[in-house]
Amino acid sequence: MAVVNGHGSYRPPARLRQFENELAAIPLWLGGKDDYVLVEETVPEEFTNQLRNWGVSAPQFITSIQEISSSLSPELHPWGWSPAIHQQFKNISKDRAAHPLLPWQAAHKQLLSRYTGLELATIVSEWIHNDAYICIPQLPEVLTSPETIASLEAGMLAPILLKTPWSASGRGLFKIRDRQENAAANTWVLGKLKQQGALLAEPWLDKLQDLSFHFWVEEEGIEFLGTTYFNTDKDGQFLGCYTALPSADFLESVALRALVERSAVLLKKALERMHLNLRYRGPVGVDALLFKTPEGLVKLHPCIEVNLRYTMGLVNLFVAKYVHPESKGYWNIQRITSEEWQQWQAKNPPRLKDGFWSTGIFMMTPPPIKAGSMAFLNLTSLA
């Protein structure tokens, strides 16, 4: 949203600012004891003390950049880059020329959009046309006018998903259910088309499971970090993550692992072919989808979206390191009251085993004082 806005003064709506503030501590899972997490409000000491009791080497929380020693030259890791981030932290990095996104240029807007996902999918599709299980049914089609949308709708045989090139997670989506949708005259569609210049169209797939592949990009090359399985709601907005491979009745775990590993190799090769390390540094999350074809076959679409930013899926990979090998869990973000949290924790107290998290509910962000959003992990034992 900040990227498409394009202004250094951009501020998200008040509701999103509140949500951002309530979850401001979540980057702690991405750092270590020598790092700093910048938050607007002081994080309760009880929260950080509890994390240490659970074996977490939490970063230090600060409410101002000035709290960092002047002798240090901090390296900035925003959740995502935008003109607003550049403006807010324009004086923090001493070596701005070392990062491809510093200073901000017009080309960065295109890079931080769904067009990068289209670039990746185009490369991967060249390599999988004979693959029985890894499948991109149709590359996203770029639509630039109401007439092209109407033409697509008139010839459609199955539901189609329209996506804006720039949007927040799970937003910027419009489903054309049938030929009577009249999407080309829809107010939302026309508004987004005017604002962003185009929409991307792709088939609506029969989803079985969301997953994401995570990479780290440096100038020297690209490293694969791991895979996360997660859930979204009917509108595609993030709900939560599994700490391990979830049980699935549509594909045996051995076959699924092999399919996922093969996809990870393909994606890494494609990102390298894109020379992404010359244009970007930092985390990359590639959203994928296990889906069922009209014939009832299970296939994997390896690159639904590409996120050149930190993601909840990457947070999940770091959180999973604390979980006992004999435990499994699921964490999510909910809006709850302080009383609800106290009741849940009393019924499911957090327990450790061999220094790892074993069973119960573990907080990942501070609980609300009265009511608000928080992230928490619920673990059960497999033993």
N, C-alpha and C positions, 0 to 999 in steps of 0.2 A: 504493500500500500504506500509506503514511503518512497519506494523507487519510482513508481508510476506518477506520484505527485511531483517529484522532481525538485522540490524546494528544500533548502537547508533549514527553513523555519517550520517544516511539517511537524504537526503533533496529531497523534491518533485521537479518535473520539474518546470522550471521558470514560465511557464504559470499558473500553479496551485499555486505557491508562490504568484504571483501577485493577483490572485483571493482571496487567503487567506488573504492577506494584505488589500485588498479593503473591505472585509467583517469582518475584525478583531474585529469590535465593537459589533457584534451581540450577544456575550455572555452577554452583559449588561442586556438583558431581563431576564436572569436566576438568576441575583444577586440583591442585595439591596445596600443601601447607605453605609453600612459598609464593602462592598466587593471591590476588586480591579480587573480590567480587564487589562491584560498585552497585549500591542499592540506594533508594531514596530515603528509606526509613531504617532506623537501627534494628538489626536482627536480635531477638531476645537471646540473652546469654544462656538461658535454660536449654534452648534449642541446640546451640553449638556444643554445650557441655554434654548433652545426650548423644550427639553424633560422635564425640570423642570416646564416650563410654562404649559405643558400638564399633569402635575401631576405625572410624572415618578420619582421614587426614584432611580436615576441612580447610579451605582457604580463609583468609582474613576478610571480614566484611567491612567496607568503608562507605561513607556517605558523601565523600568528596575526594577528588583526585589529589588534593593538597595533603591528604593524610599519608600518601606514599612519600618515602624519603626522597629528597631532592637529588641525592647521589645516585639514585636508580634511573634507568632509562626504560620505562615500562613498554611492553609490547601489547598493543591493543587487540583484543579479541571480542568484537561485538557479536551479538547473536546473529546479526546479518548486516551487511553493508548497505548504505544508502546515502544520498546527499545530506540528509539530516544528521546522520552519524558523523560524517566528515565535518560538518559545521560544528557539532557539539564538542568534538574531540580534536579539533584541527591543530592544537598545540601540543598534543600528548606524545606523538611519535617523533623521535629525533631523526630517524632515518626513513623519511616518508618515501623516498625514491625506491626503496628496496621492495615494496609491495606493489604488485601490478594494479591494484585498485586505488593507489595513492599517487597523485591527487585524482579526484573524481573526473571522469571524462564521459562524453555522451555515449560512447560505445559500451560502457559498463551497464547501461540500462538494458540493452539487448542481451548482454551476457547473463544478467540476473532475471531472466524471464523464461517462459516455457519454450521459447525458441531454442534454448540450449538443450532442452529435453528432446525436441524434434531433431536436432543435429545428432544427438547420441543415438536415438532410435533409428535414424536413417542408416547409420553405420552398422549397428547391430543387425538390422534387418537383412543387410547384404550377406551376412555370415550364417543366418539360421533358416534360409528358405527351404532347406531339406530336413530340418530338425523336427522330430516327431513330438517333442514335448515343450521346447522353448519356442514361443510364438508371438509375433506382433501381427494380429489379424489385419490391421490397416494402419498405415502411418497417419498421424494427424494432418488434416487438410486445413490450410489457411484460407479463411473467408474474409473478404474485405468490403463486402457490400450486402445490403438486404437482398439484392437479386441473387447472389450466389448462395445465400442461406435458403431462400425460397426454392431454388433449383435443387439443392441437396435434399430438402424436405420432400419435394415432389417425387423424387426417385428412391427414397429410403425404403428398405425392406425390414429394418429392425431399428430399435431406439438408438438415438445418437446423443452424445454428450458434447455440448459446447463449452469451451473454456476460454476465459480471458487470458491474454499473455502474461499479465501481472495480477496477482491476487494473494491474499492471506490464505493460510492452510484451510482447505475445505470450502473456500469461498470462490466466487467468480465462476460458478458452474450453473449450467442450464440444461435440463434434459428435454430433448424432443422425443416425446413418447410415441407419436404416430404422425401421419401425414396431415391430420387435422389440427395440429398444434398451432400453426400460423406463427411460427417463431420470428419470421421476418418482420412482423408487425408488433411484436411484443415490446413493451416500453423498456423493460430491463435490458433486453438484447440490443435494442437500438441505442440505448444510452451507453452501454459498454462499448459497442462498436464505434460510436462517435468519440468516446473518451480515449480508447486504446488503439484505434485504427484497424483492428482485425480481431477475429475470434478463431480459435482452433477447434476443429470438429473431429471426433473419433468415435468408434462404436461403443455402445454401452455393453459392458461385459457382465456375465453372470458370476459375480464374485464369490469365491470360497474363502480366501484368506488374504489380508494385506501383509506385506513384508517390505523390508527396505535393506539396501546394501549400503555400507558406509566406508568411505575412503578418506584418506588424508593426502592433500596435495602440497608438495614443496617444489622448489625450483628443480631439485635433483630428480624428482620422479613422484610416482603415486603409490601409496600403500593401502592395501585392503585391511580394514579394521574388523569387520564382522557383519553379521546379519541380525536383524531384529524383526520379530513378528508382532504386529499391532492390530488394533481395531479402530474403525471409524464408524460414525453414525450414517444414516441414510443419505445425508448431504455431503459426506466425505470429510467431516471434521473429526480431528483426533479425539479418541476416547481414552486409550490406554495401551500399555505394552506388556507382553509376556517376558519373564526373565529367561525362559528357555523355550525350546521348540514345543508348541502346543500340541496336544493330542488331536489328530485329524483322522476322520473316518473315510476320507476321500483318496488318501494316498499313504502307502506304508512309509514309515519314518526313514528307513534306509534309502528308499528310492527318492524321497523328498530331499534328503541331505545331499545326495549325489546331484540332483537337478539344480539345487541352489548353489552348490560349489561350482558347477559348470557355468552357471549364469554369472557368478562373481568373476570368474576368469575372463569371460567375454566382455563384461562391462569395463574391467580394468584395461583391457587391450583397446577398447573403443575410446575410453577417456584419454589414453596415451596417444592414440591416433588423432584426437582432436587437439593435441598439444595444449591441454588445459593448464598444465604447469607453467606455461608462458603467459597465461592470462589471469591466473587466479592462485591464491594460496589459502590453505585452510581446509575445513571439513566439506565433504560432499555427501549428500544423502540421495540415493536413487530409489524412489518408491517403485515397487513391483506388485504384481497381482497373480495369485493362483486363481484360475477361473475354469468354468465348465463350458465346453462348446455345445452348440445345439445337438450334436451327436452324442453328448454325454461323456466326452473325453476330458481329462484334467490336464491343463496346460499352464505354463508360466509366462506371463508377459513381463519381461525383465526391466522395462524402463517406462513406467507410466509418467513419472515426474522426475525432474532433477532439481535438487535444492542446494544451491551454493551458499550454505549457511549452516549454523548449528541447528540440530533437530532433536526432538524428543527421542527419536530412535537412537541417536548417538548417546544421549543421556542414559538410555536403557543399557547400552553396552557397558558403561562404567558402573552403574548400579548393580548389574548382574555379578560383578566381580566379588561383591560382598556376600552373595547368597551361597549357602551351603550346597555342596553337590547333591545332597539327598533331599533337597527342597525345591519346590517350584512356586512361582508366584505371578501375580499380575498387579501392576500399579496403574493408577489413573488419577485424573484431576477432577475433583468434585467441589461444588459449592455446598458447604455444610455449616452448621452452627458449632460453637464451642462445646455445648452440651452434648451434641451428637458425637463429636470426636472423643470426649471423655468416656462416654458409654461404650463406644466401639473398642477403645483401647482397654477398658476394664474387662470386656468380654474376650478380647484377643490380645493379651499382653505380649510384647515382643520378647522372644527368647533366642539366645545364642547357643551354638554348639561348635566346639573346636575352634572358637574364634570367629565363626561365620554366622550370619543371620540364618535362623532356622525356621521358626514359626511365629505367627502373630502379625500384628500391624506395626509397620515402621513408618514414621513420618519422614517425608522427603523435603518438605518446606514447612515453615512454622505454622502451627494451627492458628485459626482466626481467634482474635480476642472475643468477638461476639459472633460474627458470621462472615463468611468469605470463601474464596477458592483456596484449596491446598492440594498437594500431591502426596499420596501415601501408597505404600506397598503392602499387600496382604500375602503372607507366605504360609504354605502348608508343607508337611513333611511327606516324602515319598516312601520313607522307611516303614 
